[in-house]
Amino acid sequence: MGTTGHVRTGVRAMRCILALCFLLLVVCTGCASYTPSSAPVPKVETMPAWQAEGSVAIGADPYVQFERQKATFDGDLSKAGVLPIQVSWYNRGDRQVLIRPSDMVLKLPEGGEVSQAGAATAAARLESNGGVIASSIAFGLVGFLVSSSAADKARAARVEDYRRKELQEVRLRKDETAYGFVDFIPAPETKPFTEATLKVRFVDVEEATSFVVPLPLSGLECKASTSKSE
């Protein structure tokens, strides 16, 4: 075979490699991707659980249905042992009220309590390196690098979206509202439960006093996962 033949063979081989890499890129980025979505804006009085306590009104909507979790978080949070609850507040009084996610706990029927987990922790429960491993086995080092890069981008996009939807610390003035998601991750030994009480602490900014509002929740169908959070 002459020089020209070797060149043509090399060109064809290079084209095959490029085509394979392109196909791999499409497959990996398609499997390891995350598209941010928006959550509906709630009204306190229309949420499944709500009540007024003094100058504030609070509502809660547990996202326990797979369809709602998939539409809002692009994943099965229940299977990962995460209970996402959308909460909303309305301040009807003249005094400022401070709301902090860290002041919220979920009281379980057995008597224990679960502290609120951060959005990044909830997102980590859904992450898996299975796709990266599979691509590495199928396509070697190139597959590992491409798949890892796609997975990293998807992971970052998921965390950013979860944090955007997460309830933030806020001070509410008269007639102001706030809403967002809080996530609870029961310990692996927690027994399955369908009811719980969301305990929310409000702080009167001017007097530096606080009060707790208990909000009963039902229809949770929550079961702890044995997977570990990151």
N, C-alpha and C positions, 0 to 999 in steps of 0.2 A: 504494500500500500504506500502510495507516494505521500509527499508532504501535504498536498491538497486534501487527500483522503483523511489524513490524521486530523487536519484542521476541522473538516466537516464533522467528523466523529466527535471531536471535542466540543464543537458548537452545539451539536445535538444533545450531548450529555449535559452541557451547561444549561440548555433550555429545559431539559427534564428536571434538573435540580431546582431551577428557579420556579418551575411550575409546581413541583412538590412543595417547596417552601411557601408559595402563595396559597396553595390548597390548605396547608397546615395552618397558616396564619388565619385564613377564613374560618376554619373549623375551631381553632382555639379561641379566637376572639368572639366567635358566636356562642360557644359554650360558656366561656368565662367572661360574661359581660353583665352590666347592671345599668338599668335605665331609671333615673329618678322619677318619682311620681308625686302627685299632690294628694293631700288628705282633705276631706270635706271640713268646712268650717262649722263647728258645732254651736248650738244654742243651749244654754244651761237647762232651760225648762223643757226641752224636747229630748234630752238624753235619757237612756234607760233608767238611770239612778240619779236623783238630784234632790236637793233640799236647801232651804234657806235657814241660816243661823245668824241671828242678829243683823248686821249690816251687809253680810256677804251671802251669796248663793253659789253653790257648788254642784257640778254635774259630772258624771263619769259614764264612760261607754267602753266596756271591755271588748277588745277585738279578739274574739275566740273563734270566729268562723274562718275556715281556710280561705274562702273566696275573698274576704275582706283583707286578710293578711297578705295574700298574694297580690292583690291590687295595690295595696298601700306600701308593703315592705318587700315584695317580690320574693317571698319565701314562706315556709311553714314554721312560724315561730313556736307554735304549740308543740310540734314534734321536737324542737330544740329545747323545750323546757322553759320558754319565755312567755310571760303573760303581759301583753301590751295593753295599757289602758289609756284611752284619750280622756283628758280631764279639762274642765272649763270653769272659770270663776267670773263672778260679776260683783263689783263693789258698789253697794247702794248707799253707803255712809259717807260722811264728810271727812273721815280720817283715812290716812293712807294705810294700806295693808300690805305687808311683805309676804310673798309666797316663795318658798324654796323647795325644790324637788327633794332635797336631802331630808326635809322635815316630814316626808310622807312614808308611811309604812303600811303593809298589808297584814292585818291580823287574821290568822287562820282559825278554822273551827276547833282545832286541837289545842289552841291557846298560844302557839308560837307566833312570831312576827317575822316578816320578810322585808328587808330594807330595799329601797329603790336602787336599781342597777343603772349604770350609765348606758347611753346609746351605743357606744363603742363595744361594750361588753355584750350587748344583745346582738349586735352585728357579727361579732366573733363567733357566736354560737352557731351561726349558719354557714360559716366558712369551712371548707374542706379542701385538702390537697389531693384528693383522688384524681381529678382531671389532670393535674400536673404530672402525677406518677404515670397515669395511663399514656399520656403523650410522650413521656420520656421513654417508656418501654417500646412504643410503636415507632417513634421517629428519632430516638437517640438524643444526643446533646442539643441539636437544633430544636427538636420538639420540646425539650425541657425548658430551654431559654425562652422560646416564643410563648409557651403555655404559662410559664411563671410570670412573664411580663404582662400578659393579658389578665391573669388572676390578680396580680397586684393592682392593676388599674381598676378592675371590678371591685376589689375589696375597698379601695380608697373611695370610690364613688358611693358604695353602700354606706360606709361609715359617715361620709359627709351628708348624705341624704337623711340618715337616721338622726344625726345631730341637729339637722335643720328642723326636723319634726319634733324634736324633744322639747319638753317643757323647760323653760328657762326661768332663772330667778328674776322676779319682777316686783316692782312696787305699784300697786294699783291705787289710783286716785278715784274720786267719786265718779260713778258711771263708766268706769273703764273695765275692760274685760281682758282675760288672758286664757290661752289654751295651748295644749301640746300633749305629747305622749310621755308616759312614764312606764318603765319596764320593770317587772319583778321576776326574779329567777329563784324559785323555791329550791331548797337543798335536796339532794338526791334521795334522802331518806324520808322526805315529806310524803304523807299519804295523799292520794288523789282527793280533790275537794271540788265542790260545785258552788259553795258559798264562802264569802269572806267579807271582811270589813275594811274599807279604805279609811285610814286615819290621817287627817290632814291638819297640820298645825299652821295657824295664821298668827302673824305678829303685828300688833298695833305699833306702827313706827313711832308715833308721837309719845306714847306712854311707855314704850318698851315692854309691853306685856303681850302675852300670847294666850290663845285658846285653841282647843282641838275639836274638830268636827268629825264625828264618825259617820261614814256613809256605807250602809250595807249593800253588798253586791251579790247577785245570784246568776245562775246559768253559766258558770265559769268553765266547768268541765276541764279543770286544770290537773295535769299530772306532771310531776317533776321528771326531768331527764337525767340520765346517768352520765351524759357527756359533760366534759369540763369546760368552763368558760375560760376565755383568754384574759 
